Every structure is written in C-alpha cells, then in structure tokens.
C-alpha cells in the first residue's frame, strides 16, 4: 500500500466514524471550497465515463464541432 493509499484509508476510516451531522458538515465545507468541488466534479465525471465505450479522438472533435 502506497503512502497516498494509506493516508486515504485513514481519512475514510475517520470520516466513517463521524456521526451523520458531522459527516454532512465535513462534506459541506469540502464542497464550499472551489478547488475541492472542482476535483470532486472531475472525479465523478471520470468514474461515470469509465465503462463507456471509447471513441477515436478525431470523432470526438467532430461531434463537438471542432476542426482539427
């Protein structure tokens, strides 16, 4: 387990031990932070698309109306 994974495990364990209202307060503070909320949005978008079929880059550009 890497240092980052170990740190994440400690954080998650501590978060899960909180009472529901405390968890809500932590999440509210994290989402109020512009940088963290952008990180969450990016991570959720990546997770959502993880199992979608892949498309060639040029096809994506074409669908977006971008000339390569």
DSSP file (Angstrom, degrees, kcal/mol; ACC not computed):
  #  RESIDUE AA STRUCTURE BP1 BP2  ACC     N-H-->O    O-->H-N    N-H-->O    O-->H-N    TCO  KAPPA ALPHA  PHI   PSI    X-CA   Y-CA   Z-CA
    1    1 A X              0   0    0      0, 0.0     2,-0.0     0, 0.0     0, 0.0   0.000 360.0 360.0 360.0 130.4    0.0    0.0    0.0
    2    2 A X     >  -     0   0    0      1,-0.1     4,-2.5     4,-0.0     5,-0.2  -0.253 360.0-107.6 -75.6 167.6    1.4    3.4   -1.0
    3    3 A X  H  > S+     0   0    0      1,-0.2     4,-2.5     2,-0.2     5,-0.2   0.899 121.8  51.5 -60.9 -41.1    1.6    6.4    1.3
    4    4 A X  H  > S+     0   0    0      1,-0.2     4,-2.4     2,-0.2    -1,-0.2   0.914 110.9  47.5 -63.7 -42.1   -1.2    8.0   -0.6
    5    5 A X  H  > S+     0   0    0      2,-0.2     4,-2.3     1,-0.2    -2,-0.2   0.894 112.2  49.6 -65.9 -39.5   -3.4    4.9   -0.3
    6    6 A X  H  X S+     0   0    0     -4,-2.5     4,-2.2     2,-0.2    -2,-0.2   0.907 111.2  49.0 -65.7 -41.8   -2.6    4.6    3.4
    7    7 A X  H  X S+     0   0    0     -4,-2.5     4,-2.4     1,-0.2    -2,-0.2   0.919 111.3  49.8 -63.0 -43.3   -3.5    8.3    4.0
    8    8 A X  H  X S+     0   0    0     -4,-2.4     4,-2.8     1,-0.2     5,-0.2   0.904 109.2  52.2 -61.6 -41.4   -6.7    7.9    2.1
    9    9 A X  H  X S+     0   0    0     -4,-2.3     4,-2.4     2,-0.2    -1,-0.2   0.907 110.2  47.9 -62.4 -42.7   -7.6    4.8    4.2
   10   10 A X  H  X S+     0   0    0     -4,-2.2     4,-2.3     2,-0.2    -1,-0.2   0.920 113.0  48.8 -63.3 -44.1   -7.0    6.7    7.5
   11   11 A X  H  X S+     0   0    0     -4,-2.4     4,-2.7     2,-0.2    -2,-0.2   0.934 113.0  46.3 -62.1 -47.2   -9.1    9.6    6.2
   12   12 A X  H  X S+     0   0    0     -4,-2.8     4,-2.8     2,-0.2    -1,-0.2   0.902 111.6  51.7 -64.3 -41.8  -12.0    7.4    5.1
   13   13 A X  H  X S+     0   0    0     -4,-2.4     4,-1.1    -5,-0.2    -1,-0.2   0.925 112.8  45.4 -60.6 -44.3  -11.9    5.4    8.4
   14   14 A X  H  < S+     0   0    0     -4,-2.3     4,-0.5     2,-0.2     3,-0.3   0.912 112.8  50.9 -65.4 -42.2  -12.1    8.7   10.3
   15   15 A X  H >< S+     0   0    0     -4,-2.7     3,-1.3     1,-0.2    -2,-0.2   0.915 108.5  51.5 -61.6 -44.3  -14.9   10.0    8.1
   16   16 A X  H 3< S+     0   0    0     -4,-2.8    -1,-0.2     1,-0.3    -2,-0.2   0.763 103.2  60.1 -65.2 -25.0  -17.0    6.9    8.5
   17   17 A X  T 3< S+     0   0    0     -4,-1.1    -1,-0.3    -3,-0.3    -2,-0.2   0.613  86.9  99.5 -79.7 -10.9  -16.6    7.1   12.3
   18   18 A X  S <  S-     0   0    0     -3,-1.3     2,-0.1    -4,-0.5    -3,-0.0  -0.348  82.3-106.5 -73.4 155.4  -18.3   10.5   12.3
   19   19 A X    >>  -     0   0    0      1,-0.1     4,-2.5    -2,-0.1     3,-0.5  -0.440  39.7-101.8 -72.8 156.5  -22.0   11.0   13.2
   20   20 A X  H 3> S+     0   0    0      1,-0.3     4,-2.4     2,-0.2     5,-0.2   0.870 122.7  49.9 -51.5 -43.5  -24.2   11.8   10.2
   21   21 A X  H 3> S+     0   0    0      1,-0.2     4,-2.0     2,-0.2    -1,-0.3   0.873 111.0  50.1 -65.2 -36.0  -24.4   15.5   11.1
   22   22 A X  H <> S+     0   0    0     -3,-0.5     4,-2.2     2,-0.2    -2,-0.2   0.898 109.8  50.4 -68.1 -40.8  -20.6   15.7   11.4
   23   23 A X  H  X S+     0   0    0     -4,-2.5     4,-2.7     1,-0.2     5,-0.2   0.930 110.0  51.0 -60.0 -45.2  -20.2   13.9    8.0
   24   24 A X  H  X S+     0   0    0     -4,-2.4     4,-2.7    -5,-0.2    -2,-0.2   0.904 108.7  51.2 -59.5 -42.4  -22.6   16.4    6.5
   25   25 A X  H  X S+     0   0    0     -4,-2.0     4,-2.1     2,-0.2    -1,-0.2   0.902 110.7  48.5 -63.2 -41.2  -20.6   19.3    7.9
   26   26 A X  H  X S+     0   0    0     -4,-2.2     4,-2.3     2,-0.2    -2,-0.2   0.941 113.0  47.2 -63.7 -47.2  -17.4   18.0    6.5
   27   27 A X  H  X S+     0   0    0     -4,-2.7     4,-2.8     1,-0.2     5,-0.2   0.901 110.3  52.7 -62.7 -41.0  -18.9   17.5    3.1
   28   28 A X  H  X S+     0   0    0     -4,-2.7     4,-1.5    -5,-0.2    -1,-0.2   0.919 110.8  47.3 -60.0 -43.4  -20.5   21.0    3.1
   29   29 A X  H  X S+     0   0    0     -4,-2.1     4,-0.7     2,-0.2    -1,-0.2   0.899 113.1  48.7 -65.1 -40.0  -17.1   22.5    3.9
   30   30 A X  H >< S+     0   0    0     -4,-2.3     3,-0.7     1,-0.2     7,-0.3   0.909 112.7  47.0 -67.2 -41.7  -15.4   20.5    1.2
   31   31 A X  H 3< S+     0   0    0     -4,-2.8    -1,-0.2     1,-0.2    -2,-0.2   0.749 104.6  61.2 -73.4 -22.6  -18.0   21.4   -1.4
   32   32 A X  H 3< S+     0   0    0     -4,-1.5     2,-0.6    -5,-0.2    -1,-0.2   0.704  86.6  87.8 -73.9 -19.1  -17.8   25.1   -0.4
   33   33 A X  S <X S-     0   0    0     -3,-0.7     4,-2.9    -4,-0.7     5,-0.3  -0.733  74.3-148.8 -83.3 117.6  -14.1   25.0   -1.4
   34   34 A X  H  > S+     0   0    0     -2,-0.6     4,-1.9     1,-0.2    -1,-0.2   0.879  94.5  47.4 -55.9 -43.6  -14.0   25.8   -5.2
   35   35 A X  H  > S+     0   0    0      2,-0.2     4,-2.0     1,-0.2    -1,-0.2   0.926 114.9  44.8 -67.1 -44.7  -10.8   23.8   -5.8
   36   36 A X  H  > S+     0   0    0      2,-0.2     4,-2.5     1,-0.2    -2,-0.2   0.905 112.1  51.5 -67.0 -40.6  -12.1   20.7   -4.0
   37   37 A X  H  X S+     0   0    0     -4,-2.9     4,-2.4    -7,-0.3    -1,-0.2   0.877 109.6  50.7 -65.9 -34.7  -15.6   20.9   -5.5
   38   38 A X  H  X S+     0   0    0     -4,-1.9     4,-2.5    -5,-0.3    -1,-0.2   0.896 109.5  51.3 -66.4 -39.6  -14.0   21.0   -9.0
   39   39 A X  H  X S+     0   0    0     -4,-2.0     4,-2.5     2,-0.2    -2,-0.2   0.914 110.4  49.1 -61.7 -43.0  -11.8   18.0   -8.1
   40   40 A X  H  X S+     0   0    0     -4,-2.5     4,-2.8     2,-0.2     5,-0.2   0.931 111.0  49.5 -61.5 -46.0  -15.0   16.1   -7.0
   41   41 A X  H  X S+     0   0    0     -4,-2.4     4,-2.3     1,-0.2    -2,-0.2   0.917 112.4  47.9 -60.8 -43.7  -16.8   17.0  -10.2
   42   42 A X  H  X S+     0   0    0     -4,-2.5     4,-2.3     2,-0.2    -1,-0.2   0.926 113.0  48.1 -62.5 -45.1  -13.8   15.9  -12.3
   43   43 A X  H  X S+     0   0    0     -4,-2.5     4,-2.6     1,-0.2    -2,-0.2   0.911 112.0  48.9 -64.1 -43.3  -13.5   12.6  -10.4
   44   44 A X  H  X S+     0   0    0     -4,-2.8     4,-2.5     2,-0.2    -1,-0.2   0.902 110.6  51.1 -63.8 -40.4  -17.3   11.9  -10.7
   45   45 A X  H  X S+     0   0    0     -4,-2.3     4,-1.8    -5,-0.2    -2,-0.2   0.917 111.8  47.5 -63.0 -43.0  -17.2   12.6  -14.4
   46   46 A X  H  X S+     0   0    0     -4,-2.3     4,-0.9     1,-0.2    -2,-0.2   0.917 113.0  47.9 -64.4 -43.4  -14.3   10.2  -14.9
   47   47 A X  H  < S+     0   0    0     -4,-2.6     3,-0.5     1,-0.2     4,-0.4   0.896 110.2  52.7 -64.5 -39.6  -15.9    7.5  -12.8
   48   48 A X  H  < S+     0   0    0     -4,-2.5     3,-0.4     1,-0.2    -1,-0.2   0.877 116.7  38.8 -61.7 -38.9  -19.2    7.9  -14.7
   49   49 A X  H >< S+     0   0    0     -4,-1.8     3,-1.8     1,-0.2    -1,-0.2   0.504  86.6 100.7 -91.7  -4.9  -17.4    7.5  -18.1
   50   50 A X  T 3< S+     0   0    0     -4,-0.9    -1,-0.2    -3,-0.5    -2,-0.1   0.835  90.6  35.2 -52.1 -40.0  -15.0    4.8  -17.0
   51   51 A X  T 3  S+     0   0    0     -4,-0.4    -1,-0.3    -3,-0.4     2,-0.2   0.282  91.1 112.5-103.8  10.7  -17.0    2.0  -18.6
   52   52 A X  S <  S-     0   0    0     -3,-1.8    -3,-0.0     1,-0.1    -4,-0.0  -0.513  80.6 -91.9 -77.8 152.3  -18.3    3.8  -21.6
   53   53 A X        -     0   0    0     -2,-0.2     2,-0.2     1,-0.1    -1,-0.1  -0.323  45.3-113.0 -62.7 146.8  -17.0    2.7  -25.0
   54   54 A X        -     0   0    0     -3,-0.1     2,-0.4     1,-0.0    -1,-0.1  -0.487  27.9-156.4 -80.9 151.1  -14.0    4.6  -26.2
   55   55 A X        -     0   0    0     -2,-0.2     2,-0.1     2,-0.0     5,-0.0  -0.952  27.2 -99.9-125.7 147.3  -14.1    6.8  -29.2
   56   56 A X    >>  -     0   0    0     -2,-0.4     4,-1.8     1,-0.1     3,-0.5  -0.391  33.8-121.8 -62.0 143.3  -11.4    8.0  -31.5
   57   57 A X  H 3> S+     0   0    0      1,-0.3     4,-2.3     2,-0.2     5,-0.2   0.888 111.5  53.6 -55.7 -44.3  -10.2   11.5  -30.7
   58   58 A X  H 3> S+     0   0    0      1,-0.2     4,-2.2     2,-0.2    -1,-0.3   0.844 105.9  54.0 -63.2 -33.1  -11.0   12.8  -34.1
   59   59 A X  H <> S+     0   0    0     -3,-0.5     4,-2.6     2,-0.2    -1,-0.2   0.905 107.8  49.8 -66.7 -41.2  -14.5   11.6  -33.8
   60   60 A X  H  X S+     0   0    0     -4,-1.8     4,-2.0     2,-0.2    -2,-0.2   0.934 110.5  49.9 -62.2 -45.9  -15.0   13.4  -30.5
   61   61 A X  H  <>S+     0   0    0     -4,-2.3     5,-3.1     1,-0.2     4,-0.5   0.911 110.8  50.3 -58.8 -42.2  -13.6   16.6  -32.1
   62   62 A X  H ><5S+     0   0    0     -4,-2.2     3,-1.2     1,-0.2    -2,-0.2   0.926 109.9  49.7 -62.1 -45.4  -16.1   16.2  -35.0
   63   63 A X  H 3<5S+     0   0    0     -4,-2.6    -1,-0.2     1,-0.3    -2,-0.2   0.828 111.5  49.4 -63.1 -31.8  -19.0   15.7  -32.6
   64   64 A X  T 3<5S-     0   0    0     -4,-2.0    -1,-0.3    -5,-0.2    -2,-0.2   0.516 116.2-116.8 -84.5  -5.1  -18.0   18.8  -30.7
   65   65 A X  T < 5 +     0   0    0     -3,-1.2     2,-0.5    -4,-0.5    -3,-0.2   0.790  66.3 143.8  74.9  28.3  -17.8   20.7  -33.9
   66   66 A X      < -     0   0    0     -5,-3.1     2,-0.4    -6,-0.2    -1,-0.3  -0.883  45.4-138.2-104.2 126.7  -14.0   21.4  -33.5
   67   67 A X              0   0    0     -2,-0.5    -5,-0.0     1,-0.1    -9,-0.0  -0.702 360.0 360.0 -84.6 131.3  -11.9   21.4  -36.6
   68   68 A X              0   0    0     -2,-0.4    -1,-0.1   -10,-0.1   -10,-0.0   0.442 360.0 360.0 -89.5 360.0   -8.5   19.6  -36.1
